[in-house]
Amino acid sequence: MKKSREKTSHTYDPETAEEIKKLILDLFFKLFRDLQIKLESERSADQGLLDLL
């Protein structure tokens, strides 16, 4: 992900932009969604523990 960001920071090459767009749609979006689900699950578990106190 970091390498992709670095590639697009100062380039205006349409091929590179299309390559990064594909990575965002095919990979990065899923990774961020998985992270969101995990963090929400952990937050819910933490809240459940706090409710016990």
DSSP file (Angstrom, degrees, kcal/mol; ACC not computed):
  #  RESIDUE AA STRUCTURE BP1 BP2  ACC     N-H-->O    O-->H-N    N-H-->O    O-->H-N    TCO  KAPPA ALPHA  PHI   PSI    X-CA   Y-CA   Z-CA
    1    1 A M     >        0   0    0      0, 0.0     4,-2.2     0, 0.0     5,-0.2   0.000 360.0 360.0 360.0 -44.2    0.0    0.0    0.0
    2    2 A K  H  >  +     0   0    0      1,-0.2     4,-2.4     2,-0.2     5,-0.2   0.918 360.0  50.9 -61.7 -43.3    2.8    2.4    0.9
    3    3 A K  H  > S+     0   0    0      1,-0.2     4,-2.2     2,-0.2    -1,-0.2   0.892 109.1  51.5 -62.3 -38.8    4.6    1.7   -2.4
    4    4 A S  H  > S+     0   0    0      2,-0.2     4,-1.5     1,-0.2    -1,-0.2   0.909 109.6  49.5 -64.2 -41.7    1.4    2.3   -4.3
    5    5 A R  H  X S+     0   0    0     -4,-2.2     4,-1.1     1,-0.2     3,-0.2   0.915 110.9  49.7 -63.4 -42.3    1.0    5.7   -2.6
    6    6 A E  H  X S+     0   0    0     -4,-2.4     4,-0.6     1,-0.2     3,-0.3   0.875 107.7  54.8 -64.5 -36.7    4.5    6.6   -3.3
    7    7 A K  H  < S+     0   0    0     -4,-2.2    -1,-0.2     1,-0.2    -2,-0.2   0.831 114.2  40.1 -65.6 -31.4    4.1    5.7   -7.0
    8    8 A T  H >< S+     0   0    0     -4,-1.5     3,-0.6    -3,-0.2    -1,-0.2   0.547  91.8  86.6 -97.7  -6.9    1.1    8.0   -7.4
    9    9 A S  H 3< S+     0   0    0     -4,-1.1    -1,-0.2    -3,-0.3    -2,-0.1   0.897 110.5  10.8 -60.4 -41.6    2.3   11.0   -5.3
   10   10 A H  T 3< S+     0   0    0     -4,-0.6     2,-0.4    -3,-0.2    -1,-0.2  -0.035 108.3  94.4-132.3  32.2    4.1   12.6   -8.2
   11   11 A T    <   -     0   0    0     -3,-0.6    -4,-0.0     2,-0.1     0, 0.0  -0.952  40.4-175.1-126.2 148.0    3.1   10.8  -11.3
   12   12 A Y        +     0   0    0     -2,-0.4    -4,-0.1     4,-0.0    -1,-0.1  -0.020  39.1 137.8-126.1  27.5    0.4   11.5  -13.8
   13   13 A D     >  -     0   0    0      1,-0.2     4,-2.3     2,-0.0     5,-0.2  -0.657  48.4-147.5 -77.8 120.2    0.9    8.4  -15.9
   14   14 A P  H  > S+     0   0    0      0, 0.0     4,-2.4     0, 0.0     5,-0.2   0.844  96.8  55.0 -59.0 -35.1   -2.5    7.0  -16.8
   15   15 A E  H  > S+     0   0    0      2,-0.2     4,-2.3     1,-0.2     5,-0.1   0.926 109.7  46.1 -64.7 -44.0   -1.2    3.4  -16.7
   16   16 A T  H  > S+     0   0    0      2,-0.2     4,-2.4     1,-0.2     5,-0.2   0.911 112.3  51.2 -64.4 -42.2    0.1    3.8  -13.1
   17   17 A A  H  X S+     0   0    0     -4,-2.3     4,-2.4     1,-0.2    -2,-0.2   0.908 111.1  47.8 -61.8 -42.0   -3.1    5.4  -12.0
   18   18 A E  H  X S+     0   0    0     -4,-2.4     4,-2.2     2,-0.2    -1,-0.2   0.896 110.5  52.2 -66.2 -40.1   -5.2    2.6  -13.5
   19   19 A E  H  X S+     0   0    0     -4,-2.3     4,-1.9     2,-0.2    -2,-0.2   0.917 112.5  44.9 -60.8 -44.9   -2.9    0.0  -11.8
   20   20 A I  H  X S+     0   0    0     -4,-2.4     4,-2.6     2,-0.2    -2,-0.2   0.884 110.0  55.0 -69.1 -38.8   -3.4    1.7   -8.4
   21   21 A K  H  X S+     0   0    0     -4,-2.4     4,-2.5    -5,-0.2     5,-0.2   0.916 107.9  50.0 -59.1 -42.5   -7.1    2.0   -8.9
   22   22 A K  H  X S+     0   0    0     -4,-2.2     4,-2.9     1,-0.2     5,-0.3   0.913 110.1  49.9 -63.4 -42.7   -7.3   -1.7   -9.5
   23   23 A L  H  X>S+     0   0    0     -4,-1.9     4,-2.5     2,-0.2     5,-2.2   0.903 110.3  51.1 -62.2 -40.6   -5.3   -2.4   -6.4
   24   24 A I  I  <>S+     0   0    0     -4,-2.6     5,-2.5     3,-0.2     6,-0.3   0.951 116.9  39.0 -61.3 -49.0   -7.6   -0.1   -4.4
   25   25 A L  I  <5S+     0   0    0     -4,-2.5    -2,-0.2    -5,-0.2    -1,-0.2   0.877 124.9  36.8 -70.7 -38.1  -10.8   -1.8   -5.6
   26   26 A D  I  <5S+     0   0    0     -4,-2.9    -2,-0.2    -5,-0.2    -3,-0.2   0.750 136.4   1.4 -89.3 -25.2   -9.5   -5.4   -5.6
   27   27 A L  I  X5S+     0   0    0     -4,-2.5     4,-2.2    -5,-0.3    -3,-0.2   0.698 120.7  52.5-129.5 -57.7   -7.3   -5.4   -2.5
   28   28 A F  I  ><S+     0   0    0     -5,-2.2     4,-2.6     1,-0.2     5,-0.2   0.879 107.2  53.8 -62.8 -40.3   -7.0   -2.3   -0.3
   29   29 A F  H  ><S+     0   0    0     -5,-2.5     4,-2.4    -6,-0.3    -1,-0.2   0.927 110.4  48.0 -59.6 -44.1  -10.8   -1.8    0.1
   30   30 A K  H  > S+     0   0    0     -6,-0.3     4,-2.8     2,-0.2    -1,-0.2   0.904 110.6  51.5 -63.1 -41.6  -11.1   -5.3    1.4
   31   31 A L  H  X S+     0   0    0     -4,-2.2     4,-2.2     1,-0.2    -2,-0.2   0.921 111.9  46.0 -62.5 -43.7   -8.2   -4.9    3.8
   32   32 A F  H  X S+     0   0    0     -4,-2.6     4,-2.5     2,-0.2    -1,-0.2   0.884 112.6  50.8 -66.8 -37.4   -9.7   -1.7    5.2
   33   33 A R  H  X S+     0   0    0     -4,-2.4     4,-2.3    -5,-0.2    -2,-0.2   0.921 110.1  49.5 -65.4 -43.0  -13.1   -3.3    5.5
   34   34 A D  H  X S+     0   0    0     -4,-2.8     4,-2.3     1,-0.2    -2,-0.2   0.901 111.3  50.0 -61.1 -41.2  -11.6   -6.3    7.3
   35   35 A L  H  X S+     0   0    0     -4,-2.2     4,-2.8     2,-0.2     5,-0.2   0.916 109.0  51.8 -63.0 -43.5   -9.8   -3.9    9.7
   36   36 A Q  H  X S+     0   0    0     -4,-2.5     4,-2.5     1,-0.2    -2,-0.2   0.923 110.6  47.9 -59.1 -45.4  -13.0   -2.0   10.3
   37   37 A I  H  X S+     0   0    0     -4,-2.3     4,-2.2     2,-0.2    -1,-0.2   0.917 112.8  48.7 -62.7 -44.2  -14.9   -5.2   11.2
   38   38 A K  H  X S+     0   0    0     -4,-2.3     4,-2.4     2,-0.2    -2,-0.2   0.926 112.8  46.8 -63.0 -45.5  -12.1   -6.3   13.5
   39   39 A L  H  X S+     0   0    0     -4,-2.8     4,-2.5     1,-0.2    -2,-0.2   0.894 112.1  50.1 -66.6 -39.1  -11.9   -3.0   15.3
   40   40 A E  H  X S+     0   0    0     -4,-2.5     4,-2.2    -5,-0.2    -1,-0.2   0.889 110.8  50.5 -65.1 -37.7  -15.7   -2.8   15.7
   41   41 A S  H  X S+     0   0    0     -4,-2.2     4,-2.3    -5,-0.2    -2,-0.2   0.919 111.6  47.3 -65.2 -44.0  -15.7   -6.3   17.1
   42   42 A E  H  X S+     0   0    0     -4,-2.4     4,-2.7     2,-0.2    -2,-0.2   0.893 110.7  52.1 -64.6 -39.5  -12.9   -5.5   19.6
   43   43 A R  H  X S+     0   0    0     -4,-2.5     4,-2.4     2,-0.2    -1,-0.2   0.909 109.8  49.1 -63.3 -41.5  -14.7   -2.3   20.6
   44   44 A S  H  X S+     0   0    0     -4,-2.2     4,-2.2     2,-0.2    -2,-0.2   0.911 111.7  48.8 -64.0 -42.0  -17.9   -4.3   21.3
   45   45 A A  H  X S+     0   0    0     -4,-2.3     4,-1.9     2,-0.2    -2,-0.2   0.917 111.8  49.0 -64.2 -43.2  -16.0   -6.8   23.3
   46   46 A D  H  X S+     0   0    0     -4,-2.7     4,-2.1     1,-0.2    -2,-0.2   0.898 110.1  51.3 -62.9 -40.2  -14.3   -4.1   25.4
   47   47 A Q  H  X S+     0   0    0     -4,-2.4     4,-2.1     1,-0.2    -1,-0.2   0.897 107.1  53.8 -64.7 -39.5  -17.7   -2.4   25.9
   48   48 A G  H  X S+     0   0    0     -4,-2.2     4,-0.9     1,-0.2    -1,-0.2   0.888 108.7  49.2 -61.6 -39.4  -19.1   -5.7   27.2
   49   49 A L  H >X S+     0   0    0     -4,-1.9     4,-0.6     1,-0.2     3,-0.6   0.895 109.6  51.3 -66.2 -40.1  -16.3   -6.0   29.7
   50   50 A L  H >< S+     0   0    0     -4,-2.1     3,-1.0     1,-0.2    -2,-0.2   0.864 103.7  58.6 -65.1 -35.1  -16.8   -2.5   30.9
   51   51 A D  H 3< S+     0   0    0     -4,-2.1    -1,-0.2     1,-0.2    -2,-0.2   0.787  99.6  59.2 -65.0 -26.1  -20.5   -3.2   31.4
   52   52 A L  H <<        0   0    0     -4,-0.9    -1,-0.2    -3,-0.6    -2,-0.2   0.718 360.0 360.0 -74.3 -20.9  -19.5   -6.0   33.8
   53   53 A L    <<        0   0    0     -3,-1.0    -1,-0.2    -4,-0.6    -2,-0.2   0.463 360.0 360.0 -79.1 360.0  -17.7   -3.6   36.1
